[in-house]
Amino acid sequence: MRSYTDLLSDDPAWPEIATLASGAADRVVVLPQTPEAARACLEGLQVTTRSPLGAIAHETGGLFVDRSWVRVLGSGHPQLSRTLGGWNHQLGIPLAQLLIVADDVIGGVFAVNGGAIGPTPGNVYYFAPDALRWEDIGCGYGAWLRWVFAGDLAKFYEGSRWPGWELEVVECGGDRAFVLYPPPWTVEGKDPGKVSRRPAPADQVWTYQLDMLRQLGGG
């Protein structure tokens, strides 16, 4: 276990990330951190602040992206209490398998693969709620973060958003997600404008999806 001071780099990634976030200020909200939580998060992850992952853990309480449709985990904030590493622990998922780094309001999850969810360790994968499977984004955390800041999220979520989603998503909150019915992996649930939406704690949405995956023989 490296000490906190050993994890603080003389060449941190945060200045570059902060510049990118500032340039995407109409899309990215940086939630402030508290020193105690930042230290605990960094020590738990055992990554240095030279890495983008360490920078987000140490310098932010998390990020809201695209009107909080995507919630990027940091060291925690009242509006986004789930943390890097801590959310894994709450869900009972070993860090060696995968590290959850973000999720979205429809139950999708972004995670760095430790080897348990695909053939490419180190890449970010997306658990797609409309398919109930992990899909390789094709890049590591740093490149994924740049895509979150500036990539075409509208295209990525094409077919998943409904008229007026912007207001509903803000009201949902950072620690909840929508339970959709009919669910998006069914034929009846493919049109998001015709499904019902009920906000629920994020862990309940995740557990529900895993239960369905098992019932359908996928896990």
C-alpha positions as CSV (number, residue, x, y, z in Angstrom):
1,M,0.0,0.0,0.0
2,R,1.4,3.3,-1.1
3,S,1.0,6.3,1.2
4,Y,-1.0,9.3,0.3
5,T,2.0,11.5,-0.3
6,D,3.4,8.8,-2.6
7,L,0.3,9.0,-4.7
8,L,0.6,12.8,-5.2
9,S,2.5,13.4,-8.5
10,D,4.7,16.3,-9.3
11,D,3.2,16.1,-12.8
12,P,-0.6,15.8,-12.1
13,A,-3.1,15.2,-14.9
14,W,-5.6,17.6,-13.4
15,P,-4.6,20.9,-15.1
16,E,-5.2,19.4,-18.5
17,I,-8.5,17.8,-17.4
18,A,-9.6,21.1,-15.8
19,T,-8.9,22.9,-19.1
20,L,-10.9,20.4,-21.0
21,A,-13.8,20.6,-18.5
22,S,-13.7,24.4,-18.6
23,G,-13.9,24.3,-22.4
24,A,-17.0,22.0,-22.1
25,A,-18.6,24.1,-19.3
26,D,-22.0,24.0,-21.1
27,R,-21.9,20.2,-20.8
28,V,-19.7,19.3,-17.8
29,V,-20.4,20.3,-14.2
30,V,-17.4,19.6,-11.9
31,L,-18.6,18.9,-8.3
32,P,-16.2,20.1,-5.7
33,Q,-14.3,17.7,-3.4
34,T,-13.5,17.8,0.2
35,P,-9.8,17.1,1.2
36,E,-10.7,14.2,3.5
37,A,-12.8,12.4,1.0
38,A,-10.3,13.1,-1.8
39,R,-7.5,11.6,0.3
40,A,-9.6,8.5,1.2
41,C,-10.6,7.9,-2.4
42,L,-7.1,8.2,-3.7
43,E,-5.7,5.9,-1.1
44,G,-8.4,3.3,-1.7
45,L,-7.7,3.3,-5.5
46,Q,-3.9,3.3,-5.1
47,V,-3.4,5.3,-8.3
48,T,-1.4,8.5,-8.6
49,T,-2.7,11.9,-9.5
50,R,-0.5,11.7,-12.6
51,S,-3.2,9.4,-14.1
52,P,-6.6,10.9,-15.2
53,L,-8.3,8.4,-12.9
54,G,-6.3,9.6,-9.9
55,A,-6.9,13.2,-10.9
56,I,-10.7,12.8,-11.0
57,A,-10.6,10.9,-7.7
58,H,-8.5,13.6,-6.0
59,E,-9.7,16.8,-7.5
60,T,-13.5,16.3,-7.9
61,G,-16.5,15.1,-6.0
62,G,-17.6,13.8,-9.4
63,L,-18.9,15.2,-12.7
64,F,-22.4,15.7,-14.1
65,V,-22.3,15.5,-17.9
66,D,-24.9,16.5,-20.5
67,R,-27.4,17.8,-17.9
68,S,-26.5,15.0,-15.5
69,W,-27.5,12.2,-18.0
70,V,-24.0,10.8,-17.3
71,R,-22.6,10.7,-13.8
72,V,-18.8,10.4,-13.6
73,L,-17.7,9.2,-10.2
74,G,-15.1,11.0,-8.1
75,S,-14.5,11.2,-4.3
76,G,-18.1,12.0,-3.5
77,H,-20.4,15.0,-3.1
78,P,-23.9,15.5,-1.5
79,Q,-25.4,15.5,-5.0
80,L,-23.4,12.4,-6.0
81,S,-22.5,10.4,-3.0
82,R,-21.2,7.3,-4.8
83,T,-17.4,7.2,-5.1
84,L,-14.7,5.6,-7.2
85,G,-13.9,2.3,-5.5
86,G,-16.6,2.9,-2.8
87,W,-19.4,2.2,-5.3
88,N,-17.8,-1.1,-6.2
89,H,-17.6,-2.0,-2.5
90,Q,-21.3,-1.1,-1.9
91,L,-22.3,-3.4,-4.8
92,G,-20.0,-6.2,-3.8
93,I,-17.9,-6.1,-6.9
94,P,-14.1,-6.7,-6.4
95,L,-11.9,-4.0,-7.9
96,A,-9.8,-6.7,-9.5
97,Q,-12.7,-7.6,-11.7
98,L,-13.7,-4.1,-12.9
99,L,-13.9,-0.5,-11.6
100,I,-17.1,1.3,-12.1
101,V,-16.2,4.9,-13.2
102,A,-19.6,6.3,-14.3
103,D,-23.2,5.5,-15.0
104,D,-26.2,7.1,-16.6
105,V,-29.9,7.7,-15.7
106,I,-31.2,4.7,-17.7
107,G,-29.1,2.1,-15.9
108,G,-26.1,2.0,-18.2
109,V,-22.7,1.6,-16.5
110,F,-19.2,2.5,-17.6
111,A,-16.3,0.4,-16.0
112,V,-12.6,-0.1,-16.5
113,N,-12.2,-3.8,-17.3
114,G,-10.0,-5.7,-14.9
115,G,-10.4,-8.9,-17.0
116,A,-13.9,-10.0,-15.9
117,I,-16.1,-8.3,-18.5
118,G,-14.2,-8.6,-21.8
119,P,-11.0,-9.6,-23.5
120,T,-9.2,-6.2,-23.2
121,P,-8.1,-5.3,-19.7
122,G,-7.7,-1.6,-19.1
123,N,-10.4,-0.6,-21.6
124,V,-13.6,1.1,-20.6
125,Y,-16.7,-1.0,-21.2
126,Y,-20.3,0.0,-21.2
127,F,-23.1,-2.2,-19.8
128,A,-25.9,-1.5,-22.2
129,P,-29.3,-1.7,-20.6
130,D,-31.0,-2.3,-24.0
131,A,-28.9,-5.4,-24.6
132,L,-27.9,-6.5,-21.0
133,R,-24.3,-7.0,-22.0
134,W,-20.9,-5.3,-21.7
135,E,-19.6,-3.5,-24.8
136,D,-16.0,-2.4,-25.4
137,I,-15.8,1.4,-25.8
138,G,-12.4,0.7,-27.4
139,C,-10.1,3.0,-25.2
140,G,-8.8,3.5,-21.8
141,Y,-10.0,5.8,-19.1
142,G,-8.2,9.0,-20.2
143,A,-9.4,8.8,-23.8
144,W,-12.9,7.9,-22.6
145,L,-13.0,10.9,-20.4
146,R,-12.1,13.2,-23.3
147,W,-14.9,11.6,-25.3
148,V,-17.3,12.2,-22.4
149,F,-16.3,15.9,-22.5
150,A,-16.4,16.4,-26.2
151,G,-17.7,13.3,-28.0
152,D,-21.1,12.8,-29.7
153,L,-23.1,11.6,-26.7
154,A,-26.4,12.3,-28.6
155,K,-25.4,9.7,-31.2
156,F,-24.2,7.2,-28.5
157,Y,-27.6,7.5,-26.8
158,E,-29.6,7.7,-30.0
159,G,-32.8,5.8,-29.5
160,S,-32.6,6.0,-25.7
161,R,-33.8,9.5,-25.0
162,W,-37.4,10.8,-24.9
163,P,-39.0,14.2,-25.5
164,G,-38.4,16.4,-22.4
165,W,-35.7,14.1,-20.9
166,E,-33.6,17.1,-19.9
167,L,-35.9,18.2,-17.1
168,E,-36.7,14.7,-15.9
169,V,-33.0,13.8,-15.7
170,V,-32.1,16.8,-13.5
171,E,-34.9,16.0,-11.1
172,C,-33.8,12.4,-10.9
173,G,-30.7,13.2,-9.0
174,G,-27.2,11.8,-9.1
175,D,-27.7,8.7,-6.9
176,R,-30.9,7.5,-8.7
177,A,-31.7,6.1,-12.1
178,F,-34.9,5.3,-13.9
179,V,-36.6,2.0,-13.9
180,L,-38.1,1.8,-17.3
181,Y,-41.2,-0.3,-18.2
182,P,-41.4,-2.1,-20.5
183,P,-37.6,-2.5,-20.0
184,P,-35.3,-1.4,-22.9
185,W,-34.2,-5.0,-23.7
186,T,-37.7,-5.9,-24.8
187,V,-39.3,-5.2,-28.1
188,E,-42.0,-3.2,-26.3
189,G,-39.4,-1.1,-24.6
190,K,-37.5,0.1,-27.6
191,D,-39.4,3.4,-28.0
192,P,-38.3,5.5,-25.0
193,G,-41.2,7.9,-25.6
194,K,-43.7,5.2,-24.8
195,V,-42.3,3.7,-21.6
196,S,-43.0,4.6,-18.0
197,R,-40.1,5.9,-15.9
198,R,-39.8,5.6,-12.2
199,P,-36.7,7.0,-10.3
200,A,-35.2,4.5,-7.9
201,P,-31.9,4.2,-6.0
202,A,-29.0,3.4,-8.4
203,D,-28.1,0.1,-6.6
204,Q,-31.7,-1.2,-7.0
205,V,-31.6,-0.5,-10.8
206,W,-28.3,-2.3,-11.1
207,T,-29.5,-5.3,-9.1
208,Y,-32.7,-5.5,-11.1
209,Q,-30.7,-5.6,-14.4
210,L,-28.4,-8.3,-13.1
211,D,-31.4,-10.4,-11.9
212,M,-32.9,-10.1,-15.4
213,L,-29.6,-11.0,-17.0
214,R,-29.5,-14.2,-14.9
215,Q,-33.1,-15.0,-15.6
216,L,-32.4,-14.7,-19.3
217,G,-29.4,-17.0,-19.0
218,G,-26.7,-14.3,-19.6
219,G,-25.0,-14.4,-16.2
